[in-house]
């Protein structure tokens, strides 16, 4: 049977109220008594009942993180950072997976209310704004990565317009005029904003926007595979593909391998959001880094401040942005102009010299925004 607070009090020959004050550290008992009761509780194997304590204090010490999936490496990084941050200040984190599905998100939010969470960080689907607004009356909430347009909740976002602009401009500066884009759904913040950055870079370079080069879809590997096949089957396929839908990257890499396409000799490849193995891949894959750790830390900072201030209303709500940066590795190559026998120029992809291999420093160049 589990050891109760009453058992600890009897073993220490004190009242239950004294034992409770000592073990909760309220400061109403002497330091000597507190140390003795803590030792006895540890020896007996006593564990406090968090549900009972939550009913008494009005705090569960639980904070929930609701994300779409763990395929996305950024969500994995965010979960690790948040769990460590919250644990350091005495909270336990509940990790919830919503599958980017509105009904699953709604059911999860209902379950979290039943668990009396003290705070919530959510990557919203954008389909349950009314439910989030109702929950925000009692629980501090911070939206992450995506904005819920039906609410005015405090939101932490990556600078996706600038990140996509930087990536597209990089490919254009390498000489690519036909850049394929695989991006997220346009009813999501990241999907819309990354497309806007791509379009901005093309227009600044005087390159017409070609709708056949743009494919938007769900955040799954299948989107990448289907979109990549369509791009490569065009009469004039792109010389570079910008995968701005992170989960789609695995599908793109599979199609490239199936067709024996050499990166970057046959096709330049740039991906949005990093994965640990991207740097170890051969060739190492160039990326636009969305700053997952900074996003997680900022979201926790904002949530803790709202929780400490007991601020569950929407007064003074702000939107925060974390800068994106381009990390140049080895998967993108410059296109040079070679002359044909008819005297007309045609583009060709410049291959790296056999005499020189890229140095570690040059392969890891990055430009910060």
C-alpha positions in Angstrom: 0.0 0.0 0.0 1.1 3.5 -0.7 2.5 5.6 2.2 0.2 8.5 3.2 1.0 11.8 4.8 -0.7 10.4 8.0 1.9 7.6 8.1 4.7 10.1 7.9 3.2 12.2 10.7 2.8 9.2 12.9 6.4 8.1 12.3 7.6 11.6 13.1 5.2 11.9 16.1 3.8 15.2 14.8 0.4 16.3 13.6 -0.7 15.8 10.0 -0.9 19.6 9.5 2.7 20.0 10.8 3.9 17.2 8.4 2.1 18.9 5.5 3.6 22.3 6.2 7.1 20.8 6.5 6.9 18.8 3.3 5.4 21.6 1.3 8.0 24.1 2.5 5.6 26.8 3.5 8.1 28.1 6.1 5.7 27.6 9.0 8.0 25.0 10.6 11.5 25.1 11.9 14.3 24.1 9.5 15.3 21.2 11.8 11.7 19.9 11.8 11.5 20.2 8.0 14.8 18.4 7.5 13.7 15.5 9.9 10.3 15.1 8.2 11.8 15.2 4.8 14.3 12.4 5.8 11.5 10.3 7.3 9.3 10.8 4.2 12.1 9.7 2.0 12.9 6.6 4.1 9.2 5.6 4.1 8.9 6.1 0.4 6.2 8.8 0.7 5.2 10.5 -2.5 2.8 13.5 -2.4 -0.6 13.2 -4.2 -0.4 15.8 -6.9 -4.2 15.7 -7.5 -5.0 16.3 -3.9 -2.4 19.0 -3.7 -3.8 20.6 -6.8 -7.3 20.7 -5.5 -6.0 22.4 -2.3 -3.7 24.9 -4.0 -5.5 25.4 -7.2 -2.3 24.5 -9.1 -1.6 21.2 -10.9 2.0 22.2 -11.7 1.3 20.7 -15.2 2.0 22.6 -18.4 0.9 21.1 -21.8 2.6 21.3 -25.2 0.3 20.5 -28.1 2.1 19.9 -31.4 1.1 18.3 -34.7 3.6 15.5 -34.9 7.1 14.4 -34.0 8.2 13.8 -37.6 9.1 17.5 -37.6 12.5 17.8 -36.1 11.8 21.3 -34.9 8.9 20.0 -32.7 11.3 17.4 -31.2 13.8 20.2 -30.3 11.1 22.4 -28.9 9.8 19.6 -26.7 13.2 18.9 -25.3 14.0 22.5 -24.5 10.6 23.2 -23.0 10.6 20.1 -20.8 14.0 21.0 -19.4 13.0 24.6 -18.8 9.7 23.8 -17.1 11.3 21.0 -14.9 13.8 23.5 -13.7 11.0 25.7 -12.2 9.0 22.9 -10.8 6.5 22.0 -13.6 5.9 18.8 -15.4 5.2 19.0 -19.2 2.5 17.0 -20.8 3.4 16.3 -24.5 0.3 16.0 -26.7 0.2 15.1 -30.4 -2.7 16.6 -32.4 -2.0 15.2 -35.8 -2.8 18.6 -37.4 -6.4 17.4 -37.1 -9.1 19.8 -35.8 -11.2 17.2 -34.0 -8.2 15.6 -32.4 -7.0 19.0 -31.3 -10.4 19.8 -29.8 -10.6 16.5 -27.9 -7.1 17.0 -26.5 -8.0 20.5 -25.3 -11.0 19.1 -23.5 -8.8 16.5 -21.8 -6.3 19.1 -20.8 -9.0 21.1 -19.1 -10.0 18.0 -17.1 -6.3 17.7 -16.0 -6.4 21.2 -14.7 -3.3 22.3 -16.5 -1.7 25.6 -15.3 -0.6 26.7 -18.8 -0.6 25.7 -22.5 1.7 26.1 -25.4 0.0 25.1 -28.6 0.7 24.9 -32.4 -2.9 25.5 -33.4 -4.7 24.0 -36.4 -6.6 27.3 -36.8 -9.9 25.4 -36.6 -10.7 25.7 -32.9 -10.3 29.4 -32.2 -13.5 29.6 -30.1 -12.4 26.7 -27.9 -9.0 28.3 -27.3 -10.5 31.7 -26.5 -12.8 30.0 -23.9 -9.9 28.1 -22.4 -7.8 31.3 -22.3 -10.2 32.8 -19.8 -8.9 30.4 -17.2 -5.5 29.1 -18.5 -2.6 31.2 -19.8 -2.0 30.2 -23.5 0.8 30.9 -25.9 0.5 30.0 -29.6 3.7 28.8 -31.3 4.8 28.5 -35.0 1.3 29.3 -36.2 -1.1 32.1 -35.6 -4.8 31.3 -34.8 -6.5 34.1 -36.8 -9.8 33.6 -34.9 -8.1 34.7 -31.6 -5.8 37.4 -30.3 -3.7 35.0 -28.2 -0.1 35.8 -27.6 1.9 34.2 -30.4 5.6 33.3 -31.0 6.5 32.9 -34.7 9.5 32.2 -36.8 10.4 34.9 -39.4 9.1 32.7 -42.2 8.7 35.4 -44.9 12.3 36.5 -44.5 13.6 32.9 -44.2 11.9 31.8 -47.4 13.1 35.0 -49.1 16.7 34.3 -48.1 16.6 30.8 -49.3 15.0 31.6 -52.7 17.4 34.6 -53.2 20.3 32.3 -52.5 19.3 29.9 -55.2 18.7 32.8 -57.7 22.2 34.2 -56.9 23.6 30.8 -57.8 22.0 31.3 -61.2 18.8 29.2 -60.9 15.9 30.7 -62.8 13.5 27.8 -62.4 13.2 27.1 -58.6 10.6 24.6 -57.6 8.8 25.2 -54.3 7.2 22.6 -52.1 5.4 24.4 -49.3 2.8 23.9 -46.6 -1.0 24.4 -46.9 -2.0 28.0 -47.5 -4.5 28.0 -44.6 -1.5 27.9 -42.2 0.7 30.8 -41.2 3.9 29.1 -42.2 2.5 27.9 -45.5 1.3 31.4 -46.5 4.4 33.3 -45.3 7.0 31.0 -46.8 5.2 31.3 -50.2 5.2 35.1 -49.8 9.0 35.1 -49.2 9.5 32.9 -52.3 7.4 35.2 -54.5 9.1 38.3 -53.2 12.6 37.0 -54.1 11.5 36.0 -57.6 9.9 39.4 -58.3 12.9 41.3 -57.0 15.0 39.3 -59.5 12.6 40.0 -62.3 11.7 36.3 -62.6 8.0 35.6 -63.5 6.1 33.4 -60.9 5.4 30.1 -62.6 2.5 28.3 -60.9 3.6 24.9 -62.3 6.7 25.2 -60.0 4.7 25.7 -56.8 3.1 22.8 -54.9 1.4 23.2 -51.5 0.1 20.3 -49.4 -0.2 18.7 -46.0 2.7 18.4 -43.7 3.5 14.7 -44.5 6.3 12.9 -46.5 3.8 11.9 -49.1 3.3 15.6 -50.1 7.0 15.8 -50.8 7.1 12.6 -52.9 4.0 13.5 -55.0 5.2 17.2 -55.5 8.7 16.2 -56.4 7.6 13.7 -59.1 5.4 16.4 -60.6 8.2 18.9 -60.7 10.7 16.5 -62.2 8.2 15.4 -64.9 7.7 18.9 -66.2 8.8 19.5 -69.8 11.2 22.0 -68.3 12.0 20.7 -64.8 13.5 23.0 -62.2 17.2 23.1 -61.7 16.7 23.6 -57.9 14.0 22.6 -55.4 13.3 24.5 -52.2 11.4 22.2 -49.8 9.7 24.7 -47.5 7.4 22.0 -46.0 9.7 20.3 -43.5 7.8 17.0 -43.2 7.8 16.7 -47.0 11.6 16.5 -47.1 11.7 12.7 -46.6 9.4 12.2 -49.6 11.6 14.4 -51.8 14.8 12.6 -50.8 13.1 9.3 -51.6 12.1 10.3 -55.1 15.6 11.8 -55.8 17.2 8.5 -54.8 14.7 6.4 -56.8 15.5 8.4 -59.9 19.3 8.3 -59.3 19.4 12.1 -59.4 22.8 13.4 -58.1 22.6 16.3 -55.7 23.9 18.9 -56.5 25.2 18.0 -59.9 21.8 17.2 -61.4 19.6 19.2 -59.0 20.2 21.7 -56.2 18.3 21.1 -53.0 17.5 23.5 -50.2 15.3 22.6 -47.2 13.5 24.6 -44.6 14.1 23.7 -40.9 17.1 21.6 -39.8 17.4 18.0 -38.9 20.5 16.6 -37.0 21.4 14.3 -39.9 21.1 16.9 -42.6 24.7 18.0 -41.8 25.8 14.3 -41.9 24.1 13.6 -45.2 26.3 13.4 -48.2 26.1 15.9 -49.6 25.4 17.9 -46.5 22.0 19.6 -47.1 21.7 23.4 -47.1 18.9 24.7 -45.0 17.0 27.7 -43.7 17.1 27.4 -40.0 13.9 28.6 -38.2 15.6 28.9 -34.8 13.7 26.1 -33.0 15.5 26.5 -29.7 15.0 30.2 -29.6 11.3 29.7 -30.4 10.9 27.2 -27.6 12.8 29.4 -25.1 10.8 32.5 -26.0 7.5 30.6 -25.8 8.4 29.3 -22.3 9.5 32.8 -21.2 6.2 34.3 -22.3 4.1 31.6 -20.8 5.8 31.7 -17.4 5.4 35.5 -17.3 1.7 35.2 -18.0 1.4 32.4 -15.3 3.3 34.4 -12.7 1.2 37.5 -13.4 -1.9 35.4 -13.3 -2.7 37.0 -16.6 -5.2 35.0 -18.5 -6.8 37.9 -20.3 -5.7 39.3 -23.6 -4.7 42.8 -22.5 -1.4 43.8 -24.1 -1.1 40.7 -26.2 1.9 40.8 -28.6 3.3 38.8 -31.5 7.0 37.8 -31.3 9.3 36.8 -34.2 12.4 34.8 -34.1 14.9 35.5 -37.0 15.6 32.9 -39.6 19.1 32.2 -41.1 20.5 30.6 -44.2 23.0 27.8 -43.6 25.0 27.0 -46.7 26.3 23.5 -47.0 26.9 21.3 -50.1 23.6 20.6 -51.7 23.3 23.7 -53.8 25.6 24.5 -56.8 26.1 27.5 -59.0 24.8 27.3 -62.6 27.2 28.6 -65.2 26.5 29.5 -68.8 28.1 27.3 -71.4 28.1 27.9 -75.2 26.5 25.4 -77.6 27.8 24.6 -81.1 25.1 26.9 -82.5 26.6 29.7 -80.5 23.6 30.1 -78.2 24.2 30.0 -74.4 22.6 27.3 -72.3 22.8 26.9 -68.6 24.9 24.1 -67.0 25.5 23.2 -63.4 29.1 23.9 -62.4 30.7 20.8 -60.7 33.2 21.2 -57.9 36.9 20.9 -58.9 38.4 17.5 -58.3 41.6 19.1 -57.0 39.8 20.9 -54.2 37.3 19.8 -51.7 35.2 22.3 -49.9 36.7 23.2 -46.5 34.7 22.6 -43.3 34.5 26.3 -42.8 33.1 27.1 -46.2 30.6 24.3 -46.0 29.2 25.7 -42.8 28.8 29.4 -43.8 25.7 31.0 -42.4 24.0 34.4 -42.8 22.0 35.6 -39.8 19.0 37.8 -40.0 
